[in-house]
Amino acid sequence: MHEYIGGEIMKFSRRTFLHLAAGAAALPAASLSAKAQSYPTRPVHWIVNTTAGGSGDIIARLIGQWLSERLSQPFIIDNRPGAGTNVATETVLRAPADGYTLAIITKGNVTSSMLFDSLTFDFIRDIAPVAGISSGPLVMLVNPSVPASTVPEFIAYAKSNPTAINMATVGTGSDPHLAGELFKLMTGVNMTPVHYRGGALAMTDLLAGRVQVFFSNLPVTDFIKTGKLRALAVTTSVRSKIFPDTPAIADFVPGYEANVWFGLGVRKNTPAEITEKLNKEVNTALADPRIKERLADLSGEPMPLTLVEFGKLIADETEKWAKVIRAASIKPE
């Protein structure tokens, strides 16, 4: 869908990836070339790995609109869902490394590269980090029929009823799935994953009580306020500004953390001057109060990062979730 809006990952070590990110940032960015100064001179395509209306799609449209206005060229959102983000990645890699084809980067890119065999690319080797955009929590929600109002009560109930908890996800290896699997590994409880094709379907069954728990990446404030669902905790390491009255899982399970994050990437070997310019513009956007407010509506907070900092985030997430995927024996459907 187009709309005008104005190899295996573990082949490369974490150290190698950080070296590549640092090397790209160390190239002379102070004196922008004429190409970077004039960039962009034509429309830019931003490849999004979800369908229209998903969080990544909304965020790309939000930042894309900003970039369109700032840089006087249209940023065209191109939705390429499928194969757990891999269709979108392949689309970016088929384009020239010239800054005119961008990628939305999420944890899904990291995990999908681990889950799928025989890929034609290596995500860490072939995609360069450009800018962080937002980070936020998932919310651990339960149907009111679950006799638990806190995380310790939920853990106790799940251990006493090891076959009673069905856990909604939005697909194998998705943020909600991995957040739940990490919770299982760190607490020893059993929750049976039930995979849905989207968050709306998962939420419908949670409201109906057909599943009991959902680590939700959707706006859920209204469901919580009306008592239709109960929020036990958020998945960030500390309480979230967006849900200030909701404790963090880490308050009860030390070391637990599972953030939802979004960023911008390009094909490796894109001119450093262009990636630096995009990084600067995105970070400027994230300081705008209007952007902050809209991200908060999506349960996210601005995540301004340098090229190297974003590269480190991806490297750290790769290392962390590879361990979870192996320990939980997660396989693609």
Residue pairs with C-beta under 8 A, 6 or more apart in sequence:
1 51
1 52
1 78
1 79
2 76
2 77
2 78
3 52
3 61
3 76
3 77
4 74
4 76
5 61
5 64
5 65
5 68
5 74
5 75
5 76
5 77
6 64
6 65
6 68
6 69
6 74
6 75
7 119
7 120
7 121
7 122
7 125
8 113
8 114
8 117
8 119
8 122
9 110
9 113
9 114
9 122
9 123
9 124
9 318
9 322
10 114
10 322
11 122
11 124
11 125
12 122
12 124
12 125
14 315
14 316
14 318
14 319
16 124
17 124
17 311
17 314
17 315
17 318
18 308
18 311
18 312
18 315
20 128
20 268
20 311
21 128
21 129
21 307
21 308
21 310
21 311
21 312
21 315
22 308
22 311
24 128
24 272
24 275
24 307
25 272
25 276
25 306
25 307
25 308
27 272
28 272
29 272
29 273
29 276
32 273
32 276
32 277
33 271
33 273
35 271
35 273
35 274
36 271
36 273
36 274
36 276
36 277
39 71
39 99
39 273
39 274
39 277
40 71
40 73
40 99
40 100
41 73
42 73
42 100
43 73
43 74
43 75
43 76
43 100
44 67
44 73
44 74
44 75
44 76
44 99
44 100
44 101
44 102
45 75
45 76
45 78
45 95
45 100
45 101
45 102
46 60
46 64
46 75
46 76
46 77
46 78
46 102
46 103
46 104
47 78
47 80
47 88
47 91
47 92
47 101
47 102
47 103
47 104
48 54
48 56
48 57
48 60
48 77
48 78
48 79
48 80
48 88
48 104
49 56
49 80
49 81
49 85
49 87
49 88
49 89
49 103
49 104
49 106
49 108
49 109
50 56
50 57
50 79
50 81
50 104
51 57
51 79
51 81
51 198
52 79
54 81
55 217
55 260
55 262
55 298
55 300
56 104
56 106
56 262
57 77
57 79
58 298
59 104
59 133
59 134
59 262
59 295
59 298
59 300
60 77
60 104
61 77
62 291
62 294
62 295
63 133
63 264
63 282
63 285
63 291
64 75
64 76
64 77
65 75
66 281
66 285
66 288
66 291
67 75
67 278
67 281
67 282
67 285
68 74
68 75
70 281
70 284
70 285
71 281
75 102
78 91
80 87
80 88
80 91
81 87
81 88
82 88
83 112
83 116
84 108
84 111
84 112
84 115
84 116
84 171
84 172
84 173
84 332
85 106
85 108
85 109
85 112
86 112
86 113
86 116
86 119
88 103
88 104
89 103
89 109
89 121
89 123
89 126
89 127
90 120
90 121
91 101
92 101
92 102
92 103
92 127
92 265
92 266
92 267
93 120
93 121
93 126
93 127
93 267
95 101
95 267
96 267
97 266
97 267
97 268
97 269
97 270
98 270
98 271
98 274
99 266
99 270
99 271
99 274
99 275
99 278
101 266
101 267
102 130
102 264
102 265
102 266
102 278
103 109
103 127
103 264
103 265
103 266
103 267
104 262
104 263
104 264
104 265
105 127
105 129
105 262
105 263
105 264
105 265
105 314
106 175
106 260
106 261
106 262
106 263
107 175
107 178
107 259
107 260
107 261
107 317
107 321
108 173
108 174
108 175
109 123
109 127
109 265
110 123
110 314
110 317
110 318
110 321
111 173
111 178
111 321
111 325
112 173
113 119
113 122
113 123
113 124
114 173
114 321
114 322
114 325
115 172
115 173
115 325
115 330
115 331
115 332
116 332
124 314
124 315
124 318
125 268
126 267
126 268
127 265
127 266
127 267
127 268
128 265
128 266
128 267
128 268
128 269
128 270
128 275
129 263
129 265
129 307
129 310
129 311
129 313
129 314
130 263
130 264
130 265
130 266
130 275
130 278
130 279
130 282
130 307
130 310
131 263
131 264
131 278
131 279
131 282
131 283
131 304
131 305
131 307
131 310
132 261
132 262
132 263
132 264
132 282
132 303
132 304
132 305
132 309
132 310
132 313
133 261
133 262
133 263
133 264
133 282
133 286
133 302
133 303
134 261
134 262
134 286
134 295
134 298
134 300
134 301
134 302
134 303
135 259
135 260
135 261
135 262
135 300
135 301
135 303
136 236
136 240
136 242
136 259
136 260
136 261
136 295
136 298
136 299
136 300
136 301
137 234
137 235
137 236
137 240
137 242
137 243
137 248
137 259
137 260
137 299
138 175
138 176
138 179
138 215
138 216
138 217
138 234
138 235
138 258
138 260
139 215
139 216
139 220
139 224
139 231
139 233
139 234
139 235
139 243
139 246
139 299
140 151
140 154
140 179
140 183
140 213
140 215
140 216
140 231
140 232
140 233
140 234
140 235
140 249
141 206
141 213
141 214
141 215
141 216
141 220
141 223
141 224
141 229
141 230
141 231
141 232
142 148
142 154
142 212
142 213
142 229
142 230
142 232
143 206
143 207
143 209
143 211
143 212
143 213
143 229
143 230
144 227
144 228
144 229
144 230
145 209
145 212
146 154
146 157
146 165
146 212
146 213
146 230
147 153
147 157
148 154
148 156
148 157
148 230
148 232
149 230
149 232
150 232
150 247
150 252
151 232
151 233
151 247
151 249
151 251
151 252
151 253
152 252
154 189
154 213
154 232
155 187
155 189
155 252
157 164
158 164
158 165
158 187
158 189
158 190
158 191
159 188
159 189
162 189
162 190
163 190
163 192
164 212
165 189
165 190
165 191
165 192
165 212
165 213
166 191
166 192
166 194
166 210
166 211
166 212
166 213
167 180
167 191
167 192
167 193
167 194
167 211
167 212
167 213
167 214
167 215
168 176
168 194
168 196
168 202
168 203
168 205
168 206
168 211
168 213
168 214
169 176
169 177
169 180
169 193
169 194
169 195
169 196
169 202
169 214
169 215
170 176
170 177
170 195
170 196
170 197
170 198
170 199
170 202
170 217
171 177
171 195
171 196
171 197
171 333
172 193
172 195
172 330
172 331
172 332
172 333
173 325
173 330
173 332
175 215
175 217
175 258
175 260
176 199
176 202
176 214
176 215
176 216
176 217
177 193
177 195
177 330
178 258
178 321
178 324
178 325
178 330
179 215
179 235
179 258
180 191
180 193
180 213
180 215
181 193
181 324
181 328
181 330
182 256
182 258
182 324
183 189
183 191
183 215
183 249
183 253
183 256
184 190
184 191
184 328
185 324
185 327
185 328
186 253
186 255
186 256
187 253
191 213
194 202
194 205
194 211
195 333
196 202
196 205
199 216
199 217
199 218
200 218
202 211
202 214
202 216
203 214
203 216
203 218
203 220
203 223
205 211
206 212
206 213
206 214
206 229
207 223
207 228
207 229
215 235
215 258
217 260
217 299
219 297
219 298
219 299
220 229
220 231
223 229
224 230
224 231
231 243
231 246
232 246
233 246
233 247
233 248
233 249
233 251
233 252
234 240
234 243
234 246
234 247
234 248
234 249
235 248
235 249
235 256
235 257
235 258
235 259
236 248
236 250
236 257
236 259
237 248
237 250
237 256
237 257
238 248
238 250
239 246
239 247
239 248
240 246
240 248
240 299
240 301
241 296
241 301
242 296
242 299
242 300
242 301
243 299
248 256
249 256
250 256
250 257
260 299
260 300
261 303
261 313
261 317
262 300
262 303
263 303
263 305
263 310
263 313
263 314
264 278
264 282
266 274
266 275
266 278
275 307
276 307
279 306
279 307
282 304
283 304
283 305
285 291
286 292
286 302
286 303
286 304
287 302
287 304
291 302
292 301
292 302
295 301
295 302
305 313
324 330
